[in-house]
């Protein structure tokens, strides 16, 4: 798994926990959702590079 994907999914989880504990407003879930989708995009890109025989940096 790429470092960028881990970072994005970690940010998404942290933001979701913060909303659940009342630290952030519910609209911050939009940011968490964007981070999660960005992480999925990073994973898809890393998989595509892997299929071509190139290592993601």
mmCIF file as Biopython writes it, N, C-alpha, C and O atoms, coordinates in Angstrom:
data_model
#
loop_
_atom_site.group_PDB
_atom_site.id
_atom_site.type_symbol
_atom_site.label_atom_id
_atom_site.label_alt_id
_atom_site.label_comp_id
_atom_site.label_asym_id
_atom_site.label_entity_id
_atom_site.label_seq_id
_atom_site.pdbx_PDB_ins_code
_atom_site.Cartn_x
_atom_site.Cartn_y
_atom_site.Cartn_z
_atom_site.occupancy
_atom_site.B_iso_or_equiv
_atom_site.auth_seq_id
_atom_site.auth_asym_id
_atom_site.pdbx_PDB_model_num
ATOM 1   N N  . UNK A ? 1  ? 0.852   -1.170 0.000   1.0 0.0 1  A 1 
ATOM 2   C CA . UNK A ? 1  ? 0.000   0.000  0.000   1.0 0.0 1  A 1 
ATOM 3   C C  . UNK A ? 1  ? 0.897   1.233  0.000   1.0 0.0 1  A 1 
ATOM 4   O O  . UNK A ? 1  ? 1.911   1.267  0.698   1.0 0.0 1  A 1 
ATOM 5   N N  . UNK A ? 2  ? 0.536   2.217  -0.760  1.0 0.0 2  A 1 
ATOM 6   C CA . UNK A ? 2  ? 1.367   3.411  -0.858  1.0 0.0 2  A 1 
ATOM 7   C C  . UNK A ? 2  ? 1.220   4.285  0.383   1.0 0.0 2  A 1 
ATOM 8   O O  . UNK A ? 2  ? 0.194   4.262  1.062   1.0 0.0 2  A 1 
ATOM 9   N N  . UNK A ? 3  ? 2.258   5.048  0.661   1.0 0.0 3  A 1 
ATOM 10  C CA . UNK A ? 3  ? 2.269   5.925  1.825   1.0 0.0 3  A 1 
ATOM 11  C C  . UNK A ? 3  ? 1.183   6.995  1.709   1.0 0.0 3  A 1 
ATOM 12  O O  . UNK A ? 3  ? 0.581   7.392  2.707   1.0 0.0 3  A 1 
ATOM 13  N N  . UNK A ? 4  ? 0.945   7.451  0.499   1.0 0.0 4  A 1 
ATOM 14  C CA . UNK A ? 4  ? -0.087  8.474  0.303   1.0 0.0 4  A 1 
ATOM 15  C C  . UNK A ? 4  ? -1.467  7.926  0.644   1.0 0.0 4  A 1 
ATOM 16  O O  . UNK A ? 4  ? -2.280  8.627  1.247   1.0 0.0 4  A 1 
ATOM 17  N N  . UNK A ? 5  ? -1.737  6.679  0.262   1.0 0.0 5  A 1 
ATOM 18  C CA . UNK A ? 5  ? -3.035  6.071  0.563   1.0 0.0 5  A 1 
ATOM 19  C C  . UNK A ? 5  ? -3.215  5.896  2.064   1.0 0.0 5  A 1 
ATOM 20  O O  . UNK A ? 5  ? -4.296  6.143  2.599   1.0 0.0 5  A 1 
ATOM 21  N N  . UNK A ? 6  ? -2.162  5.472  2.737   1.0 0.0 6  A 1 
ATOM 22  C CA . UNK A ? 6  ? -2.230  5.312  4.198   1.0 0.0 6  A 1 
ATOM 23  C C  . UNK A ? 6  ? -2.493  6.657  4.857   1.0 0.0 6  A 1 
ATOM 24  O O  . UNK A ? 6  ? -3.301  6.758  5.781   1.0 0.0 6  A 1 
ATOM 25  N N  . UNK A ? 7  ? -1.810  7.684  4.380   1.0 0.0 7  A 1 
ATOM 26  C CA . UNK A ? 7  ? -1.993  9.021  4.933   1.0 0.0 7  A 1 
ATOM 27  C C  . UNK A ? 7  ? -3.423  9.519  4.742   1.0 0.0 7  A 1 
ATOM 28  O O  . UNK A ? 7  ? -4.027  10.051 5.674   1.0 0.0 7  A 1 
ATOM 29  N N  . UNK A ? 8  ? -3.960  9.349  3.549   1.0 0.0 8  A 1 
ATOM 30  C CA . UNK A ? 8  ? -5.315  9.813  3.259   1.0 0.0 8  A 1 
ATOM 31  C C  . UNK A ? 8  ? -6.359  9.044  4.082   1.0 0.0 8  A 1 
ATOM 32  O O  . UNK A ? 8  ? -7.298  9.640  4.608   1.0 0.0 8  A 1 
ATOM 33  N N  . UNK A ? 9  ? -6.192  7.737  4.187   1.0 0.0 9  A 1 
ATOM 34  C CA . UNK A ? 9  ? -7.152  6.957  4.968   1.0 0.0 9  A 1 
ATOM 35  C C  . UNK A ? 9  ? -7.026  7.261  6.458   1.0 0.0 9  A 1 
ATOM 36  O O  . UNK A ? 9  ? -8.025  7.255  7.177   1.0 0.0 9  A 1 
ATOM 37  N N  . UNK A ? 10 ? -5.808  7.525  6.925   1.0 0.0 10 A 1 
ATOM 38  C CA . UNK A ? 10 ? -5.612  7.929  8.313   1.0 0.0 10 A 1 
ATOM 39  C C  . UNK A ? 10 ? -6.279  9.260  8.617   1.0 0.0 10 A 1 
ATOM 40  O O  . UNK A ? 10 ? -6.904  9.426  9.665   1.0 0.0 10 A 1 
ATOM 41  N N  . UNK A ? 11 ? -6.144  10.211 7.694   1.0 0.0 11 A 1 
ATOM 42  C CA . UNK A ? 11 ? -6.785  11.516 7.862   1.0 0.0 11 A 1 
ATOM 43  C C  . UNK A ? 11 ? -8.303  11.368 7.883   1.0 0.0 11 A 1 
ATOM 44  O O  . UNK A ? 11 ? -8.990  12.028 8.664   1.0 0.0 11 A 1 
ATOM 45  N N  . UNK A ? 12 ? -8.809  10.516 7.037   1.0 0.0 12 A 1 
ATOM 46  C CA . UNK A ? 12 ? -10.249 10.274 6.990   1.0 0.0 12 A 1 
ATOM 47  C C  . UNK A ? 12 ? -10.746 9.680  8.304   1.0 0.0 12 A 1 
ATOM 48  O O  . UNK A ? 12 ? -11.773 10.102 8.836   1.0 0.0 12 A 1 
ATOM 49  N N  . UNK A ? 13 ? -10.018 8.706  8.817   1.0 0.0 13 A 1 
ATOM 50  C CA . UNK A ? 13 ? -10.409 8.076  10.081  1.0 0.0 13 A 1 
ATOM 51  C C  . UNK A ? 13 ? -10.338 9.076  11.236  1.0 0.0 13 A 1 
ATOM 52  O O  . UNK A ? 13 ? -11.242 9.129  12.070  1.0 0.0 13 A 1 
ATOM 53  N N  . UNK A ? 14 ? -9.268  9.865  11.283  1.0 0.0 14 A 1 
ATOM 54  C CA . UNK A ? 14 ? -9.116  10.843 12.362  1.0 0.0 14 A 1 
ATOM 55  C C  . UNK A ? 14 ? -10.230 11.883 12.331  1.0 0.0 14 A 1 
ATOM 56  O O  . UNK A ? 14 ? -10.771 12.251 13.373  1.0 0.0 14 A 1 
ATOM 57  N N  . UNK A ? 15 ? -10.566 12.349 11.149  1.0 0.0 15 A 1 
ATOM 58  C CA . UNK A ? 15 ? -11.629 13.343 11.033  1.0 0.0 15 A 1 
ATOM 59  C C  . UNK A ? 15 ? -12.978 12.749 11.433  1.0 0.0 15 A 1 
ATOM 60  O O  . UNK A ? 15 ? -13.779 13.409 12.094  1.0 0.0 15 A 1 
ATOM 61  N N  . UNK A ? 16 ? -13.226 11.507 11.031  1.0 0.0 16 A 1 
ATOM 62  C CA . UNK A ? 16 ? -14.485 10.849 11.396  1.0 0.0 16 A 1 
ATOM 63  C C  . UNK A ? 16 ? -14.592 10.660 12.907  1.0 0.0 16 A 1 
ATOM 64  O O  . UNK A ? 16 ? -15.658 10.866 13.486  1.0 0.0 16 A 1 
ATOM 65  N N  . UNK A ? 17 ? -13.494 10.270 13.541  1.0 0.0 17 A 1 
ATOM 66  C CA . UNK A ? 17 ? -13.495 10.120 15.006  1.0 0.0 17 A 1 
ATOM 67  C C  . UNK A ? 17 ? -13.729 11.465 15.671  1.0 0.0 17 A 1 
ATOM 68  O O  . UNK A ? 17 ? -14.471 11.560 16.649  1.0 0.0 17 A 1 
ATOM 69  N N  . UNK A ? 18 ? -13.091 12.514 15.135  1.0 0.0 18 A 1 
ATOM 70  C CA . UNK A ? 18 ? -13.287 13.856 15.686  1.0 0.0 18 A 1 
ATOM 71  C C  . UNK A ? 18 ? -14.728 14.322 15.586  1.0 0.0 18 A 1 
ATOM 72  O O  . UNK A ? 18 ? -15.233 14.961 16.508  1.0 0.0 18 A 1 
ATOM 73  N N  . UNK A ? 19 ? -15.394 14.017 14.493  1.0 0.0 19 A 1 
ATOM 74  C CA . UNK A ? 19 ? -16.809 14.371 14.347  1.0 0.0 19 A 1 
ATOM 75  C C  . UNK A ? 19 ? -17.642 13.565 15.344  1.0 0.0 19 A 1 
ATOM 76  O O  . UNK A ? 19 ? -18.553 14.097 15.978  1.0 0.0 19 A 1 
ATOM 77  N N  . UNK A ? 20 ? -17.322 12.288 15.473  1.0 0.0 20 A 1 
ATOM 78  C CA . UNK A ? 20 ? -18.058 11.435 16.409  1.0 0.0 20 A 1 
ATOM 79  C C  . UNK A ? 20 ? -17.937 11.893 17.855  1.0 0.0 20 A 1 
ATOM 80  O O  . UNK A ? 20 ? -18.868 11.723 18.641  1.0 0.0 20 A 1 
ATOM 81  N N  . UNK A ? 21 ? -16.804 12.470 18.206  1.0 0.0 21 A 1 
ATOM 82  C CA . UNK A ? 21 ? -16.585 12.952 19.580  1.0 0.0 21 A 1 
ATOM 83  C C  . UNK A ? 21 ? -17.013 14.402 19.777  1.0 0.0 21 A 1 
ATOM 84  O O  . UNK A ? 21 ? -16.877 14.951 20.871  1.0 0.0 21 A 1 
ATOM 85  N N  . UNK A ? 22 ? -17.524 15.012 18.735  1.0 0.0 22 A 1 
ATOM 86  C CA . UNK A ? 22 ? -18.026 16.371 18.849  1.0 0.0 22 A 1 
ATOM 87  C C  . UNK A ? 22 ? -16.970 17.449 18.711  1.0 0.0 22 A 1 
ATOM 88  O O  . UNK A ? 22 ? -17.238 18.605 19.038  1.0 0.0 22 A 1 
ATOM 89  N N  . UNK A ? 23 ? -15.776 17.113 18.238  1.0 0.0 23 A 1 
ATOM 90  C CA . UNK A ? 23 ? -14.721 18.109 18.069  1.0 0.0 23 A 1 
ATOM 91  C C  . UNK A ? 23 ? -14.917 18.940 16.807  1.0 0.0 23 A 1 
ATOM 92  O O  . UNK A ? 23 ? -14.510 20.101 16.748  1.0 0.0 23 A 1 
ATOM 93  N N  . UNK A ? 24 ? -15.539 18.345 15.808  1.0 0.0 24 A 1 
ATOM 94  C CA . UNK A ? 24 ? -15.781 19.029 14.539  1.0 0.0 24 A 1 
ATOM 95  C C  . UNK A ? 24 ? -17.262 18.975 14.213  1.0 0.0 24 A 1 
ATOM 96  O O  . UNK A ? 24 ? -17.990 18.105 14.692  1.0 0.0 24 A 1 
ATOM 97  N N  . UNK A ? 25 ? -17.695 19.920 13.390  1.0 0.0 25 A 1 
ATOM 98  C CA . UNK A ? 25 ? -19.084 19.928 12.940  1.0 0.0 25 A 1 
ATOM 99  C C  . UNK A ? 25 ? -19.312 18.782 11.954  1.0 0.0 25 A 1 
ATOM 100 O O  . UNK A ? 25 ? -18.368 18.254 11.366  1.0 0.0 25 A 1 
ATOM 101 N N  . UNK A ? 26 ? -20.572 18.411 11.784  1.0 0.0 26 A 1 
ATOM 102 C CA . UNK A ? 26 ? -20.897 17.300 10.877  1.0 0.0 26 A 1 
ATOM 103 C C  . UNK A ? 26 ? -20.470 17.562 9.438   1.0 0.0 26 A 1 
ATOM 104 O O  . UNK A ? 26 ? -20.191 16.625 8.691   1.0 0.0 26 A 1 
ATOM 105 N N  . UNK A ? 27 ? -20.417 18.814 9.055   1.0 0.0 27 A 1 
ATOM 106 C CA . UNK A ? 27 ? -20.025 19.093 7.669   1.0 0.0 27 A 1 
ATOM 107 C C  . UNK A ? 27 ? -18.562 18.758 7.415   1.0 0.0 27 A 1 
ATOM 108 O O  . UNK A ? 27 ? -18.137 18.696 6.261   1.0 0.0 27 A 1 
ATOM 109 N N  . UNK A ? 28 ? -17.786 18.542 8.468   1.0 0.0 28 A 1 
ATOM 110 C CA . UNK A ? 28 ? -16.399 18.100 8.296   1.0 0.0 28 A 1 
ATOM 111 C C  . UNK A ? 28 ? -16.338 16.686 7.726   1.0 0.0 28 A 1 
ATOM 112 O O  . UNK A ? 28 ? -15.286 16.256 7.253   1.0 0.0 28 A 1 
ATOM 113 N N  . UNK A ? 29 ? -17.451 15.961 7.765   1.0 0.0 29 A 1 
ATOM 114 C CA . UNK A ? 29 ? -17.486 14.630 7.160   1.0 0.0 29 A 1 
ATOM 115 C C  . UNK A ? 29 ? -17.278 14.695 5.648   1.0 0.0 29 A 1 
ATOM 116 O O  . UNK A ? 29 ? -16.845 13.720 5.033   1.0 0.0 29 A 1 
ATOM 117 N N  . UNK A ? 30 ? -17.586 15.838 5.058   1.0 0.0 30 A 1 
ATOM 118 C CA . UNK A ? 30 ? -17.318 16.004 3.623   1.0 0.0 30 A 1 
ATOM 119 C C  . UNK A ? 30 ? -15.807 15.955 3.367   1.0 0.0 30 A 1 
ATOM 120 O O  . UNK A ? 30 ? -15.360 15.380 2.375   1.0 0.0 30 A 1 
ATOM 121 N N  . UNK A ? 31 ? -15.033 16.554 4.258   1.0 0.0 31 A 1 
ATOM 122 C CA . UNK A ? 31 ? -13.581 16.509 4.141   1.0 0.0 31 A 1 
ATOM 123 C C  . UNK A ? 31 ? -13.093 15.073 4.340   1.0 0.0 31 A 1 
ATOM 124 O O  . UNK A ? 31 ? -12.225 14.594 3.611   1.0 0.0 31 A 1 
ATOM 125 N N  . UNK A ? 32 ? -13.662 14.398 5.335   1.0 0.0 32 A 1 
ATOM 126 C CA . UNK A ? 32 ? -13.277 13.004 5.588   1.0 0.0 32 A 1 
ATOM 127 C C  . UNK A ? 32 ? -13.612 12.129 4.387   1.0 0.0 32 A 1 
ATOM 128 O O  . UNK A ? 32 ? -12.830 11.250 4.023   1.0 0.0 32 A 1 
ATOM 129 N N  . UNK A ? 33 ? -14.747 12.359 3.779   1.0 0.0 33 A 1 
ATOM 130 C CA . UNK A ? 33 ? -15.137 11.598 2.589   1.0 0.0 33 A 1 
ATOM 131 C C  . UNK A ? 33 ? -14.201 11.860 1.424   1.0 0.0 33 A 1 
ATOM 132 O O  . UNK A ? 33 ? -13.841 10.940 0.689   1.0 0.0 33 A 1 
ATOM 133 N N  . UNK A ? 34 ? -13.803 13.122 1.255   1.0 0.0 34 A 1 
ATOM 134 C CA . UNK A ? 34 ? -12.866 13.455 0.181   1.0 0.0 34 A 1 
ATOM 135 C C  . UNK A ? 34 ? -11.519 12.786 0.423   1.0 0.0 34 A 1 
ATOM 136 O O  . UNK A ? 34 ? -10.909 12.269 -0.513  1.0 0.0 34 A 1 
ATOM 137 N N  . UNK A ? 35 ? -11.046 12.792 1.673   1.0 0.0 35 A 1 
ATOM 138 C CA . UNK A ? 35 ? -9.787  12.126 2.004   1.0 0.0 35 A 1 
ATOM 139 C C  . UNK A ? 35 ? -9.873  10.628 1.717   1.0 0.0 35 A 1 
ATOM 140 O O  . UNK A ? 35 ? -8.934  10.036 1.184   1.0 0.0 35 A 1 
ATOM 141 N N  . UNK A ? 36 ? -10.987 10.028 2.068   1.0 0.0 36 A 1 
ATOM 142 C CA . UNK A ? 36 ? -11.157 8.597  1.820   1.0 0.0 36 A 1 
ATOM 143 C C  . UNK A ? 36 ? -11.115 8.289  0.324   1.0 0.0 36 A 1 
ATOM 144 O O  . UNK A ? 36 ? -10.443 7.351  -0.106  1.0 0.0 36 A 1 
ATOM 145 N N  . UNK A ? 37 ? -11.835 9.084  -0.462  1.0 0.0 37 A 1 
ATOM 146 C CA . UNK A ? 37 ? -11.838 8.874  -1.912  1.0 0.0 37 A 1 
ATOM 147 C C  . UNK A ? 37 ? -10.464 9.134  -2.523  1.0 0.0 37 A 1 
ATOM 148 O O  . UNK A ? 37 ? -10.067 8.455  -3.470  1.0 0.0 37 A 1 
ATOM 149 N N  . UNK A ? 38 ? -9.738  10.112 -1.984  1.0 0.0 38 A 1 
ATOM 150 C CA . UNK A ? 38 ? -8.377  10.365 -2.454  1.0 0.0 38 A 1 
ATOM 151 C C  . UNK A ? 38 ? -7.483  9.171  -2.171  1.0 0.0 38 A 1 
ATOM 152 O O  . UNK A ? 38 ? -6.633  8.813  -2.987  1.0 0.0 38 A 1 
ATOM 153 N N  . UNK A ? 39 ? -7.676  8.553  -1.008  1.0 0.0 39 A 1 
ATOM 154 C CA . UNK A ? 39 ? -6.917  7.352  -0.672  1.0 0.0 39 A 1 
ATOM 155 C C  . UNK A ? 39 ? -7.215  6.212  -1.626  1.0 0.0 39 A 1 
ATOM 156 O O  . UNK A ? 39 ? -6.313  5.471  -2.018  1.0 0.0 39 A 1 
ATOM 157 N N  . UNK A ? 40 ? -8.477  6.071  -2.002  1.0 0.0 40 A 1 
ATOM 158 C CA . UNK A ? 40 ? -8.835  5.038  -2.981  1.0 0.0 40 A 1 
ATOM 159 C C  . UNK A ? 40 ? -8.193  5.330  -4.336  1.0 0.0 40 A 1 
ATOM 160 O O  . UNK A ? 40 ? -7.746  4.418  -5.032  1.0 0.0 40 A 1 
ATOM 161 N N  . UNK A ? 41 ? -8.153  6.603  -4.698  1.0 0.0 41 A 1 
ATOM 162 C CA . UNK A ? 41 ? -7.495  6.983  -5.941  1.0 0.0 41 A 1 
ATOM 163 C C  . UNK A ? 41 ? -6.005  6.669  -5.917  1.0 0.0 41 A 1 
ATOM 164 O O  . UNK A ? 41 ? -5.445  6.227  -6.920  1.0 0.0 41 A 1 
ATOM 165 N N  . UNK A ? 42 ? -5.367  6.894  -4.778  1.0 0.0 42 A 1 
ATOM 166 C CA . UNK A ? 42 ? -3.943  6.562  -4.640  1.0 0.0 42 A 1 
ATOM 167 C C  . UNK A ? 42 ? -3.721  5.057  -4.774  1.0 0.0 42 A 1 
ATOM 168 O O  . UNK A ? 42 ? -2.761  4.617  -5.407  1.0 0.0 42 A 1 
ATOM 169 N N  . UNK A ? 43 ? -4.609  4.280  -4.178  1.0 0.0 43 A 1 
ATOM 170 C CA . UNK A ? 43 ? -4.488  2.827  -4.287  1.0 0.0 43 A 1 
ATOM 171 C C  . UNK A ? 43 ? -4.672  2.360  -5.729  1.0 0.0 43 A 1 
ATOM 172 O O  . UNK A ? 43 ? -3.941  1.493  -6.206  1.0 0.0 43 A 1 
ATOM 173 N N  . UNK A ? 44 ? -5.639  2.932  -6.408  1.0 0.0 44 A 1 
ATOM 174 C CA . UNK A ? 44 ? -5.883  2.556  -7.808  1.0 0.0 44 A 1 
ATOM 175 C C  . UNK A ? 44 ? -4.684  2.913  -8.676  1.0 0.0 44 A 1 
ATOM 176 O O  . UNK A ? 44 ? -4.297  2.142  -9.554  1.0 0.0 44 A 1 
ATOM 177 N N  . UNK A ? 45 ? -4.098  4.076  -8.430  1.0 0.0 45 A 1 
ATOM 178 C CA . UNK A ? 45 ? -2.933  4.490  -9.209  1.0 0.0 45 A 1 
ATOM 179 C C  . UNK A ? 45 ? -1.740  3.578  -8.928  1.0 0.0 45 A 1 
ATOM 180 O O  . UNK A ? 45 ? -1.022  3.191  -9.850  1.0 0.0 45 A 1 
ATOM 181 N N  . UNK A ? 46 ? -1.529  3.234  -7.652  1.0 0.0 46 A 1 
ATOM 182 C CA . UNK A ? 46 ? -0.423  2.336  -7.301  1.0 0.0 46 A 1 
ATOM 183 C C  . UNK A ? 46 ? -0.624  0.964  -7.935  1.0 0.0 46 A 1 
ATOM 184 O O  . UNK A ? 46 ? 0.335   0.346  -8.397  1.0 0.0 46 A 1 
ATOM 185 N N  . UNK A ? 47 ? -1.847  0.493  -7.959  1.0 0.0 47 A 1 
ATOM 186 C CA . UNK A ? 47 ? -2.133  -0.805 -8.592  1.0 0.0 47 A 1 
ATOM 187 C C  . UNK A ? 47 ? -1.875  -0.748 -10.094 1.0 0.0 47 A 1 
ATOM 188 O O  . UNK A ? 47 ? -1.352  -1.698 -10.676 1.0 0.0 47 A 1 
ATOM 189 N N  . UNK A ? 48 ? -2.243  0.363  -10.715 1.0 0.0 48 A 1 
ATOM 190 C CA . UNK A ? 48 ? -2.015  0.517  -12.150 1.0 0.0 48 A 1 
ATOM 191 C C  . UNK A ? 48 ? -0.516  0.531  -12.453 1.0 0.0 48 A 1 
ATOM 192 O O  . UNK A ? 48 ? -0.072  -0.097 -13.414 1.0 0.0 48 A 1 
ATOM 193 N N  . UNK A ? 49 ? 0.259   1.237  -11.644 1.0 0.0 49 A 1 
ATOM 194 C CA . UNK A ? 49 ? 1.704   1.255  -11.846 1.0 0.0 49 A 1 
ATOM 195 C C  . UNK A ? 49 ? 2.301   -0.131 -11.629 1.0 0.0 49 A 1 
ATOM 196 O O  . UNK A ? 49 ? 3.208   -0.546 -12.350 1.0 0.0 49 A 1 
ATOM 197 N N  . UNK A ? 50 ? 1.790   -0.833 -10.642 1.0 0.0 50 A 1 
ATOM 198 C CA . UNK A ? 50 ? 2.276   -2.176 -10.347 1.0 0.0 50 A 1 
ATOM 199 C C  . UNK A ? 50 ? 2.012   -3.123 -11.519 1.0 0.0 50 A 1 
ATOM 200 O O  . UNK A ? 50 ? 2.851   -3.963 -11.844 1.0 0.0 50 A 1 
ATOM 201 N N  . UNK A ? 51 ? 0.867   -2.988 -12.140 1.0 0.0 51 A 1 
ATOM 202 C CA . UNK A ? 51 ? 0.522   -3.836 -13.270 1.0 0.0 51 A 1 
ATOM 203 C C  . UNK A ? 51 ? 1.440   -3.571 -14.464 1.0 0.0 51 A 1 
ATOM 204 O O  . UNK A ? 51 ? 1.668   -4.458 -15.287 1.0 0.0 51 A 1 
ATOM 205 N N  . UNK A ? 52 ? 1.960   -2.358 -14.554 1.0 0.0 52 A 1 
ATOM 206 C CA . UNK A ? 52 ? 2.864   -2.006 -15.644 1.0 0.0 52 A 1 
ATOM 207 C C  . UNK A ? 52 ? 4.317   -2.358 -15.320 1.0 0.0 52 A 1 
ATOM 208 O O  . UNK A ? 52 ? 5.209   -2.176 -16.149 1.0 0.0 52 A 1 
ATOM 209 N N  . UNK A ? 53 ? 4.540   -2.858 -14.117 1.0 0.0 53 A 1 
ATOM 210 C CA . UNK A ? 53 ? 5.889   -3.233 -13.723 1.0 0.0 53 A 1 
ATOM 211 C C  . UNK A ? 53 ? 6.712   -2.117 -13.144 1.0 0.0 53 A 1 
ATOM 212 O O  . UNK A ? 53 ? 7.927   -2.245 -12.995 1.0 0.0 53 A 1 
ATOM 213 N N  . UNK A ? 54 ? 6.053   -1.006 -12.810 1.0 0.0 54 A 1 
ATOM 214 C CA . UNK A ? 54 ? 6.742   0.127  -12.203 1.0 0.0 54 A 1 
ATOM 215 C C  . UNK A ? 54 ? 6.358   0.208  -10.743 1.0 0.0 54 A 1 
ATOM 216 O O  . UNK A ? 54 ? 5.214   -0.066 -10.380 1.0 0.0 54 A 1 
ATOM 217 N N  . UNK A ? 55 ? 7.301   0.582  -9.909  1.0 0.0 55 A 1 
ATOM 218 C CA . UNK A ? 55 ? 7.023   0.738  -8.490  1.0 0.0 55 A 1 
ATOM 219 C C  . UNK A ? 55 ? 6.573   2.146  -8.179  1.0 0.0 55 A 1 
ATOM 220 O O  . UNK A ? 55 ? 7.202   3.098  -8.640  1.0 0.0 55 A 1 
ATOM 221 N N  . UNK A ? 56 ? 5.499   2.318  -7.408  1.0 0.0 56 A 1 
ATOM 222 C CA . UNK A ? 56 ? 5.114   3.678  -7.000  1.0 0.0 56 A 1 
ATOM 223 C C  . UNK A ? 56 ? 6.120   4.226  -6.000  1.0 0.0 56 A 1 
ATOM 224 O O  . UNK A ? 56 ? 6.620   3.492  -5.148  1.0 0.0 56 A 1 
ATOM 225 N N  . UNK A ? 57 ? 6.410   5.497  -6.103  1.0 0.0 57 A 1 
ATOM 226 C CA . UNK A ? 57 ? 7.365   6.128  -5.183  1.0 0.0 57 A 1 
ATOM 227 C C  . UNK A ? 57 ? 6.655   6.890  -4.113  1.0 0.0 57 A 1 
ATOM 228 O O  . UNK A ? 57 ? 7.297   7.486  -3.249  1.0 0.0 57 A 1 
#
